[in-house]
């Protein structure tokens, strides 16, 4: 099996920078993807291929990856960014897709 | 515009088989480099990847559920069907289907499959 590990929760004040991490043994060679899921809604892709942003996603969302850890950075977090965030990637063989355990971001 | 919608029973009994349908528009599952996947989320818990079917008929399943899952496609109807056997109360969850695309292509094939468009999800409870 393969696992991606995230902190259960992160809390920041509005306007501060939020950083959510994701660790996995295969991340040095595999892309990571980040999803935002607001309460009662389906997940939304916020970054892909480690650091790219889909159209419509605010520039304050920034993805990065170094070694076995990927980070989603939200610069100047806003109250509407409060959500659960999940990282997503594959094992080294590329045959097993997994989500991280999720991180609840609180902005208050 | 890509859209997906899940449909199926909201309540099944233990040991029964669950069948969910994903009806999509805005893309064809006959097109190279396209996939449709299934993901579930128990109440208050994390997302769990279940299965993925590709344009060429290839399929991938979660190893922990492989013996219980079957995914099929009907390209004429723009539908993908997920079947899960021997349902148990711990399988209670919201089930999502999602459009999948690769990040790129190299000599060995497509890589970086991920979900970019999701359905709204359908809740399924397992109870007698």
Interface residues (C-beta under 8 A of the other chain):
Chain A: X1 X30 X31 X33 X35 X37 X41 X42 X43 X44 X45 X48 X49 X54 X86 X88 X90 X94 X95 X96 X97 X98 X99 X100 X101 X102
Chain B: X39 X46 X47 X48 X49 X52 X60 X63 X64 X96 X103 X111 X112 X113 X114 X115 X116 X118 X119 X120 X121
